[in-house]
Amino acid sequence: MTPRIVVAGSANMDLVGLAERLPLPGETVLGDDFVMMPGGKGANQAIAAARAGGHAVFLGAIGSDAFGVTLNARLNAAGVDVAHVRTSYGASGVAVIMVDRAGENSILVSPGANSAFTDLTEDEARVIASGDVLLCQQEIPVETVTAACRAARYGDTRTILNAAPARELPGELLELVDLLVVNELEAQTIAGTAEPDMAALLALVPRVVLTLGGAGARYAERGGRDETVPAFPVEATDTTAAGDAFTGALAVAWGEGRDLMEAVRWANAAGAACVRKLGASNALPTRDEIDAMING
């Protein structure tokens, strides 16, 4: 069965500069290369899910500018269903990304049309309710994320919230989340603790995946397992889209009915395959690439 993954989130045009090192505040660094490509956490995760073998449907807003045309075309070319994407008059979202030769990055996001993705239409709510998994992030208004998760609960659709970028979450939203995916900073922000506290997070949601970068990921469930899944060692070129590759693949694996520990391992392989390439949406791995990483 091909799982139907509905992604409600952001779409941005990524402006990516590569340099020997990231500039300090007030400093100018001469770059090595520059590329412009579609991105945004929502669009990236929709493409990641499609390439991982899911039927991905994207819900979001693009601008009426040339960037919006390119964003829509890239999503469509990647096999993502864009029939329900909104067009908002004005600028599309833009992300300015700096990447150093070690693969570390610094990102500034201007939301643009993503800020106009407020509330849901009845048609969008029906799309969510018909899905196997709803996948959301935090680059769109939190009210929209909450409405999407509410529609998912009504339709008995599983919900994954990738709580990035880090910010506090309302209790109403957390009550609707089936699986929370966070890095260490996001975990601290949500739990209100100085260090990632899995017990505190599990008091808020029933399942948590804590991504640990090169150390892999930790999966825990309320009253059940708490285990770390090791990463696949690779030489990183660019870590920009690693989290999106991970989360999109995780949604597909869970939608296929895999055990979540197995799903996390497969998602780790997707993240590892992604970091070997420069860029965001263009670096997201195919299902064959993920399986090749798994099989060594």
C-alpha positions as CSV (number, residue, x, y, z in Angstrom):
1,M,0.0,0.0,0.0
2,T,1.3,3.5,-0.9
3,P,0.6,5.7,2.1
4,R,-1.1,9.1,1.6
5,I,1.0,11.7,3.4
6,V,-0.5,15.1,3.7
7,V,2.0,17.8,4.4
8,A,0.8,21.2,5.7
9,G,3.6,23.7,5.8
10,S,5.9,26.2,4.2
11,A,7.4,26.7,0.7
12,N,10.4,28.9,0.3
13,M,12.9,29.8,-2.4
14,D,16.4,28.9,-1.0
15,L,19.3,31.2,-1.8
16,V,22.3,29.1,-0.9
17,G,25.9,30.3,-0.6
18,L,28.9,28.0,0.0
19,A,32.0,29.3,1.7
20,E,35.1,28.0,3.5
21,R,33.5,29.2,6.8
22,L,30.5,31.0,8.0
23,P,30.9,34.8,8.5
24,L,31.1,36.3,12.0
25,P,28.6,39.2,12.8
26,G,29.6,42.2,10.7
27,E,32.0,40.2,8.6
28,T,32.0,39.6,4.8
29,V,33.4,36.2,3.6
30,L,34.1,35.5,0.0
31,G,32.0,32.5,-1.2
32,D,32.9,29.5,-3.3
33,D,29.6,28.9,-5.0
34,F,25.9,30.0,-5.1
35,V,22.8,28.1,-6.0
36,M,19.1,29.0,-6.0
37,M,16.6,26.2,-5.4
38,P,13.1,25.5,-4.0
39,G,12.9,24.7,-0.3
40,G,11.0,25.4,2.9
41,K,10.4,22.7,5.5
42,G,6.9,21.9,4.3
43,A,7.8,21.6,0.6
44,N,11.0,19.8,1.5
45,Q,9.2,17.2,3.6
46,A,6.5,16.7,0.9
47,I,9.2,16.1,-1.7
48,A,11.1,13.8,0.8
49,A,7.9,11.8,1.3
50,A,7.2,11.5,-2.4
51,R,10.8,10.4,-3.1
52,A,10.6,7.9,-0.2
53,G,7.6,6.2,-1.9
54,G,4.6,8.0,-0.4
55,H,1.7,9.7,-2.2
56,A,2.5,13.2,-0.9
57,V,-0.1,16.0,-0.9
58,F,1.1,19.5,-0.1
59,L,-1.1,22.2,1.5
60,G,0.5,25.6,1.7
61,A,0.8,29.0,0.1
62,I,3.1,30.4,-2.5
63,G,3.5,34.0,-3.8
64,S,2.3,35.4,-7.1
65,D,5.9,36.2,-8.1
66,A,8.4,34.2,-10.2
67,F,9.6,32.3,-7.2
68,G,6.0,31.0,-6.7
69,V,5.9,29.6,-10.2
70,T,9.2,27.8,-9.7
71,L,8.1,26.4,-6.3
72,N,4.9,25.0,-7.7
73,A,6.8,23.5,-10.7
74,R,9.4,21.8,-8.6
75,L,6.9,20.3,-6.2
76,N,4.9,19.0,-9.2
77,A,8.0,17.6,-10.9
78,A,9.0,15.8,-7.7
79,G,5.6,13.9,-7.8
80,V,3.9,16.0,-5.1
81,D,0.2,16.6,-5.5
82,V,-0.1,20.4,-5.7
83,A,-3.8,20.6,-6.6
84,H,-4.6,22.4,-3.3
85,V,-1.7,24.8,-3.1
86,R,-2.9,28.4,-2.5
87,T,-1.4,31.4,-4.4
88,S,-1.2,34.6,-2.3
89,Y,-0.7,38.0,-4.0
90,G,2.9,39.2,-3.2
91,A,6.2,37.6,-2.4
92,S,6.9,33.9,-1.8
93,G,8.8,32.8,1.2
94,V,12.6,33.1,0.9
95,A,15.4,31.5,2.9
96,V,19.0,32.8,2.8
97,I,21.3,29.9,3.7
98,M,25.1,30.0,4.2
99,V,27.0,26.7,4.3
100,D,30.6,26.1,5.2
101,R,32.9,23.4,3.9
102,A,32.2,21.2,7.0
103,G,28.5,21.1,6.0
104,E,27.4,23.4,8.9
105,N,24.8,26.1,8.0
106,S,23.2,29.3,9.1
107,I,19.7,30.2,7.9
108,L,17.5,33.3,7.7
109,V,13.9,32.9,6.6
110,S,11.5,35.5,5.4
111,P,8.0,33.9,5.5
112,G,6.3,35.8,2.7
113,A,3.2,34.0,1.4
114,N,3.6,31.4,4.2
115,S,2.2,33.9,6.6
116,A,-1.0,34.0,4.5
117,F,-1.6,30.3,5.1
118,T,-4.1,31.0,7.9
119,D,-6.9,28.6,9.0
120,L,-8.1,25.9,6.7
121,T,-10.8,25.7,4.0
122,E,-13.4,22.9,4.2
123,D,-11.7,21.3,1.2
124,E,-8.2,21.3,2.9
125,A,-9.7,19.8,6.0
126,R,-11.2,17.0,3.9
127,V,-7.9,16.3,2.3
128,I,-6.3,16.0,5.7
129,A,-9.0,13.7,7.0
130,S,-8.5,11.4,4.0
131,G,-4.8,10.9,4.6
132,D,-2.9,8.2,6.4
133,V,-0.4,10.6,8.0
134,L,-0.5,14.4,8.5
135,L,2.9,16.0,8.7
136,C,3.3,19.6,10.0
137,Q,6.1,22.0,11.0
138,Q,6.3,25.4,12.5
139,E,7.1,27.7,9.6
140,I,3.4,28.5,9.2
141,P,1.0,30.1,11.8
142,V,0.5,27.8,14.8
143,E,-3.2,28.3,14.5
144,T,-3.1,26.7,11.1
145,V,-1.1,23.8,12.4
146,T,-3.6,23.3,15.2
147,A,-6.5,23.4,12.8
148,A,-4.8,20.8,10.6
149,C,-4.2,18.5,13.5
150,R,-7.8,18.9,14.6
151,A,-9.0,17.9,11.1
152,A,-6.6,14.9,11.3
153,R,-8.1,13.8,14.6
154,Y,-11.6,14.0,13.1
155,G,-10.6,11.8,10.2
156,D,-8.5,9.3,12.3
157,T,-5.4,10.4,10.5
158,R,-2.1,10.0,12.4
159,T,-0.3,13.3,13.1
160,I,3.4,14.0,13.1
161,L,4.6,17.4,14.3
162,N,8.2,18.4,13.4
163,A,8.4,21.3,15.9
164,A,10.9,23.3,14.0
165,P,11.9,26.1,14.3
166,A,11.9,26.0,18.1
167,R,9.1,27.8,19.9
168,E,6.6,27.1,22.7
169,L,3.5,25.2,21.7
170,P,-0.1,25.6,23.0
171,G,-1.6,22.8,25.0
172,E,-4.4,22.4,22.5
173,L,-2.0,21.5,19.7
174,L,0.1,19.1,21.8
175,E,-3.1,17.1,22.7
176,L,-3.6,16.5,19.0
177,V,-0.1,15.3,18.2
178,D,0.6,11.5,17.9
179,L,4.3,11.7,17.3
180,L,6.6,14.7,18.0
181,V,9.9,15.0,16.1
182,V,12.4,17.5,17.7
183,N,16.1,18.2,17.9
184,E,17.7,19.0,21.3
185,L,17.0,22.7,21.2
186,E,13.4,22.2,20.2
187,A,13.0,19.6,23.0
188,Q,14.3,22.0,25.6
189,T,12.0,24.8,24.4
190,I,8.9,22.7,24.4
191,A,9.6,21.0,27.7
192,G,10.9,24.2,29.3
193,T,14.0,22.4,30.6
194,A,17.7,23.2,30.4
195,E,18.4,19.8,28.8
196,P,16.3,17.6,26.6
197,D,13.9,15.8,29.0
198,M,12.1,12.8,27.4
199,A,9.9,12.2,30.4
200,A,8.7,15.9,30.3
201,L,8.0,15.6,26.6
202,L,6.1,12.3,27.1
203,A,3.9,14.0,29.6
204,L,2.7,16.2,26.7
205,V,2.6,13.8,23.8
206,P,2.4,9.9,23.5
207,R,5.5,9.4,21.3
208,V,8.7,11.4,20.7
209,V,11.6,11.1,18.3
210,L,14.6,13.2,19.4
211,T,17.1,13.7,16.6
212,L,20.8,13.7,17.6
213,G,22.6,14.6,14.5
214,G,25.6,12.4,14.0
215,A,24.6,10.3,17.0
216,G,21.4,9.1,15.4
217,A,18.0,9.5,16.9
218,R,16.2,8.5,20.2
219,Y,12.7,7.1,20.1
220,A,10.5,6.9,23.2
221,E,6.8,6.2,23.9
222,R,4.7,6.8,26.9
223,G,4.9,3.8,29.2
224,G,7.0,1.9,26.7
225,R,10.3,1.9,24.8
226,D,13.1,4.4,25.1
227,E,15.9,3.5,22.7
228,T,18.6,5.2,20.6
229,V,19.0,4.3,17.0
230,P,22.5,4.9,15.7
231,A,23.3,7.1,12.7
232,F,24.8,5.8,9.4
233,P,28.3,7.3,9.2
234,V,28.9,9.4,6.1
235,E,31.0,12.4,5.0
236,A,28.7,15.4,5.2
237,T,28.6,18.0,2.4
238,D,25.5,19.9,3.5
239,T,23.2,19.2,6.5
240,T,20.5,21.8,5.4
241,A,17.8,19.3,4.5
242,A,18.9,16.3,6.6
243,G,16.0,16.8,9.1
244,D,13.5,17.1,6.3
245,A,14.7,14.0,4.6
246,F,14.5,12.2,8.0
247,T,11.0,13.4,8.8
248,G,9.5,12.8,5.3
249,A,10.9,9.2,5.3
250,L,9.6,8.6,8.8
251,A,6.1,9.6,7.8
252,V,6.2,7.2,4.9
253,A,7.5,4.3,6.9
254,W,4.9,4.9,9.7
255,G,2.2,5.3,7.0
256,E,3.2,1.9,5.6
257,G,2.6,0.4,9.0
258,R,6.2,-0.3,10.0
259,D,7.2,-0.5,13.7
260,L,8.4,2.9,14.8
261,M,11.8,1.7,15.8
262,E,12.3,0.3,12.3
263,A,10.8,3.5,10.8
264,V,13.3,5.6,12.7
265,R,16.2,3.5,11.4
266,W,15.0,3.9,7.9
267,A,14.6,7.7,8.5
268,N,18.2,7.8,9.8
269,A,19.3,6.3,6.5
270,A,17.4,9.0,4.6
271,G,19.1,11.7,6.6
272,A,22.5,10.2,5.9
273,A,21.9,9.8,2.2
274,C,20.8,13.5,2.1
275,V,23.8,15.1,3.7
276,R,26.1,13.8,1.0
277,K,24.7,16.3,-1.5
278,L,24.7,20.2,-1.5
279,G,21.3,21.8,-1.3
280,A,17.8,21.2,0.1
281,S,15.1,19.8,-2.2
282,N,17.5,18.5,-4.8
283,A,19.5,16.6,-2.1
284,L,16.5,14.6,-0.8
285,P,17.0,10.9,-1.4
286,T,14.9,8.4,-3.4
287,R,13.6,5.2,-1.9
288,D,16.3,3.3,-3.7
289,E,19.0,5.5,-2.2
290,I,17.6,5.1,1.3
291,D,17.4,1.3,0.9
292,A,21.0,1.3,-0.5
293,M,22.1,3.1,2.7
294,I,20.3,0.6,4.9
295,N,21.8,-2.4,3.0
296,G,25.3,-1.0,3.1
